[in-house]
């Protein structure tokens, strides 16, 4: 309702004007009745001047304060609700879109592009060898690289575990491949300093075509198969869905929370 302080000021002004108008009208009617029945010690003009000025001053001051306080309260509630809705769409660790928000955003884009499913290679060994806190730092570092390389209008999200997703909003496969390679190289070159030592990781990626009319489930399955192929070929690489021709089938699904090694 109140997005800015200007909205609150306009609400206060309208409230005060309406209240003063009603209060003045009520006073005039009351004064006229009192004078008409000789119940007032003052003449009507005197009562009118005194009462009108007093009514305007008091009602304007009180109503302005109350309306401002009410407006500020509603404004803060609106901001809190908007912030809650924004945060509910983000992964709390990486700050990227969470899976439901990513899918919702993607569904609203009727454009062609590519869906890329990334997974950190041997992430379980990071957690086992350096601790889960170090694993979280690695996830944040990878998220930063993905967000840097795939800036808007592209979409970047975390799908849980060590999996990330990107929608490359362009139908040029070569350009998509260049950015996938850039982020793969940047992650491989990055060193994450943790409390238990410096950690280096690599990324594997599966790329699927995303024509505007392709169902998400089919696209995800294609990217997941391509990702599995990349892992099977030695990790630290990206493969497109048409490179495997369905020869390999994933043994575990990132979608179900499984972690690839």
C-alpha positions as MATLAB code, in Angstrom:
seq = 'XXXXXXXXXXXXXXXXXXXXXXXXXXXXXXXXXXXXXXXXXXXXXXXXXXXXXXXXXXXXXXXXXXXXXXXXXXXXXXXXXXXXXXXXXXXXXXXXXXXXXXXXXXXXXXXXXXXXXXXXXXXXXXXXXXXXXXXXXXXXXXXXXXXXXXXXXXXXXXXXXXXXXXXXXXXXXXXXXXXXXXXXXXXXXXXXXXXXXXXXXXXXXXXXXXXXXXXXXXXXXXXXXXXXXXXXXXXXXXXXXXXXXXXXXXXXXXXXXXXXX';
ca = [
       0.000    0.000    0.000;
       2.736    2.473    0.998;
       5.839    1.888   -1.089;
       7.509    5.231   -0.335;
       7.378    8.047    2.203;
       5.631   10.158   -0.434;
       2.750    7.680   -0.350;
       2.556    8.086    3.424;
       2.591   11.897    3.157;
      -0.250   11.835    0.634;
      -2.237    9.499    2.890;
      -1.701   11.850    5.853;
      -2.755   14.911    3.824;
      -5.911   13.270    2.515;
      -6.825   11.956    5.962;
      -6.351   15.365    7.601;
      -8.345   17.216    4.927;
     -11.257   14.798    5.105;
     -11.270   14.847    8.905;
     -11.099   18.651    9.115;
     -13.954   18.963    6.636;
     -16.143   16.572    8.588;
     -15.215   18.067   11.975;
     -15.853   21.618   10.779;
     -19.194   20.665    9.285;
     -20.209   18.956   12.513;
     -19.150   21.974   14.583;
     -21.050   24.399   12.365;
     -24.193   22.349   12.705;
     -23.771   22.151   16.471;
     -23.058   25.859   16.840;
     -26.068   26.772   14.719;
     -28.325   24.598   16.859;
     -26.964   26.051   20.112;
     -27.360   29.637   18.942;
     -30.814   28.965   17.505;
     -32.080   27.652   20.856;
     -30.255   30.348   22.858;
     -28.011   27.742   24.482;
     -24.783   29.556   23.607;
     -23.348   32.581   25.439;
     -21.710   33.797   22.231;
     -23.122   35.091   19.011;
     -22.944   32.799   16.027;
     -20.092   34.713   14.263;
     -17.955   34.641   17.439;
     -18.676   30.979   18.059;
     -17.963   30.234   14.417;
     -14.567   31.974   14.372;
     -13.388   30.528   17.667;
     -14.723   27.034   17.139;
     -13.609   26.671   13.550;
     -10.012   27.689   14.267;
      -9.829   25.501   17.366;
     -11.346   22.509   15.578;
      -8.983   22.829   12.635;
      -5.890   23.206   14.823;
      -6.593   20.335   17.187;
      -7.995   17.868   14.670;
      -5.249   18.583   12.137;
      -2.470   18.079   14.689;
      -3.868   14.909   16.215;
      -4.920   13.344   12.930;
      -1.644   14.178   11.219;
       0.307   12.430   13.966;
      -1.957    9.389   14.038;
      -2.083    9.094   10.260;
       1.711    9.366   10.005;
       2.243    6.688   12.627;
      -0.280    4.424   10.936;
       1.268    5.013    7.537;
       4.778    4.265    8.816;
       3.573    1.058   10.459;
       1.907   -0.138    7.261;
       4.985    0.884    5.260;
       7.285   -1.161    7.500;
       4.967   -4.152    7.288;
       4.954   -3.883    3.496;
       8.747   -3.733    3.401;
       9.050   -6.699    5.744;
       6.656   -8.741    3.645;
       8.478   -7.863    0.428;
      11.820   -8.773    2.003;
      10.411  -12.057    3.291;
       9.071  -12.933   -0.149;
      12.432  -12.074   -1.720;
      14.406  -14.141    0.774;
      12.045  -17.098    0.397;
      13.147  -17.326   -3.236;
      16.857  -17.423   -2.463;
      19.175  -20.169   -1.329;
      20.334  -18.966    2.115;
      23.943  -20.093    1.637;
      24.766  -18.971   -1.887;
      22.273  -16.143   -2.318;
      21.259  -17.593   -5.687;
      17.726  -18.497   -6.696;
      16.566  -21.699   -5.059;
      15.194  -24.500   -7.206;
      11.462  -23.576   -7.026;
      12.199  -19.912   -7.763;
      14.527  -20.829  -10.645;
      11.899  -23.076  -12.225;
       9.247  -20.380  -11.783;
      11.450  -17.730  -13.381;
      12.347  -20.043  -16.251;
       8.701  -20.921  -16.878;
       7.968  -17.230  -17.348;
      10.528  -16.860  -20.125;
       9.172  -17.957  -23.488;
      12.543  -17.659  -25.216;
      14.995  -20.194  -26.577;
      18.262  -20.922  -24.828;
      20.225  -23.615  -23.039;
      19.830  -25.229  -19.644;
      23.134  -26.098  -17.964;
      23.394  -28.371  -14.948;
      26.657  -27.977  -13.009;
      28.011  -30.196  -10.262;
      31.155  -29.849   -8.149;
      33.461  -32.812   -8.731;
      34.283  -34.978   -5.717;
      32.500  -32.596   -3.377;
      32.004  -35.312   -0.792;
      35.774  -35.536   -0.370;
      35.845  -31.816    0.479;
      33.314  -32.281    3.262;
      35.054  -35.413    4.514;
      38.562  -33.997    4.352;
      38.064  -30.362    5.336;
      34.719  -30.288    7.131;
      31.266  -29.063    6.192;
      32.153  -25.440    6.951;
      34.854  -25.635    4.293;
      32.351  -27.273    1.973;
      30.024  -24.327    2.471;
      32.835  -21.916    1.607;
      33.468  -23.845   -1.597;
      29.781  -23.678   -2.501;
      29.789  -19.915   -1.974;
      32.917  -19.527   -4.112;
      31.415  -21.536   -6.963;
      28.173  -19.544   -6.701;
      30.148  -16.305   -6.987;
      31.882  -17.485  -10.156;
      28.617  -18.615  -11.726;
      26.876  -15.331  -10.902;
      29.834  -13.364  -12.265;
      30.042  -15.202  -15.576;
      26.309  -15.692  -16.152;
      25.095  -12.189  -15.406;
      21.524  -11.100  -16.274;
      19.534  -11.795  -18.369;
      20.800  -15.325  -17.703;
      19.433  -17.201  -14.673;
      21.590  -18.857  -12.023;
      20.305  -21.052   -9.217;
      21.375  -23.623   -6.680;
      19.552  -26.938   -6.932;
      20.747  -28.389   -3.642;
      23.806  -30.352   -2.574;
      26.663  -29.547   -4.934;
      24.406  -28.902   -7.941;
      23.816  -25.571   -9.661;
      21.725  -24.659  -12.689;
      21.979  -21.964  -15.325;
      19.602  -20.842  -18.032;
      21.614  -19.292  -20.842;
      19.173  -16.903  -22.500;
      20.502  -17.048  -26.030;
      20.094  -19.656  -28.753;
      23.754  -19.488  -29.834;
      25.263  -22.791  -28.719;
      28.784  -21.529  -29.311;
      28.320  -18.548  -27.006;
      26.847  -20.794  -24.338;
      29.810  -23.134  -24.615;
      32.242  -20.245  -24.242;
      30.684  -19.096  -20.969;
      30.466  -22.639  -19.625;
      34.149  -23.071  -20.396;
      34.959  -19.720  -18.799;
      33.270  -20.606  -15.524;
      34.779  -24.095  -15.561;
      38.267  -22.626  -15.913;
      37.681  -19.885  -13.336;
      36.457  -22.385  -10.743;
      39.399  -24.696  -11.418;
      41.822  -21.798  -10.975;
      40.257  -20.475   -7.795;
      41.707  -21.384   -4.417;
      39.346  -21.309   -1.457;
      41.060  -20.599    1.852;
      39.400  -22.424    4.733;
      40.217  -22.986    8.391;
      41.677  -26.377    7.508;
      43.626  -25.463    4.410;
      43.298  -24.293    0.839;
      40.729  -26.133   -1.272;
      40.594  -26.393   -5.055;
      37.706  -27.982   -6.935;
      36.528  -28.503  -10.499;
      33.142  -28.444  -12.194;
      31.413  -30.792  -14.576;
      28.447  -29.647  -16.637;
      25.651  -31.073  -18.739;
      24.025  -28.875  -21.372;
      20.522  -29.327  -22.767;
      18.670  -27.405  -25.440;
      15.823  -25.313  -24.156;
      13.384  -24.355  -26.876;
      10.579  -22.298  -25.398;
       8.082  -25.164  -25.651;
      10.224  -27.874  -24.010;
       8.968  -29.252  -20.719;
      11.252  -28.718  -17.746;
      11.320  -32.392  -16.758;
      12.503  -33.504  -20.211;
      15.096  -30.752  -20.346;
      16.378  -31.569  -16.868;
      16.681  -35.271  -17.668;
      18.659  -34.459  -20.811;
      21.036  -32.167  -18.913;
      21.388  -34.741  -16.135;
      22.379  -37.444  -18.634;
      24.888  -35.091  -20.235;
      26.316  -34.281  -16.797;
      26.671  -37.967  -15.998;
      28.543  -38.440  -19.267;
      30.905  -35.583  -18.378;
      31.619  -37.248  -15.037;
      32.172  -40.606  -16.725;
      34.633  -39.099  -19.193;
      36.898  -37.841  -16.414;
      35.121  -34.854  -14.854;
      36.168  -31.193  -15.154;
      34.422  -30.849  -18.492;
      31.090  -30.076  -20.135;
      29.079  -32.199  -22.545;
      25.980  -31.454  -24.583;
      22.955  -33.723  -24.569;
      23.549  -34.837  -28.157;
      27.096  -36.034  -27.443;
      26.105  -39.182  -25.550;
      23.098  -40.242  -27.654;
      21.636  -41.938  -24.602;
      24.470  -44.464  -24.241;
      24.887  -43.710  -20.562;
      22.125  -43.495  -17.982;
      22.547  -41.672  -14.667;
      22.851  -43.962  -11.683;
      21.941  -41.196   -9.285;
      19.904  -38.065   -9.739;
      20.949  -34.646   -8.566;
      17.234  -33.834   -8.538;
      16.693  -36.284   -5.692;
      19.468  -34.826   -3.580;
      22.087  -37.374   -4.587;
      25.654  -36.128   -4.779;
      27.822  -37.078   -7.688;
      31.484  -37.684   -7.058;
];
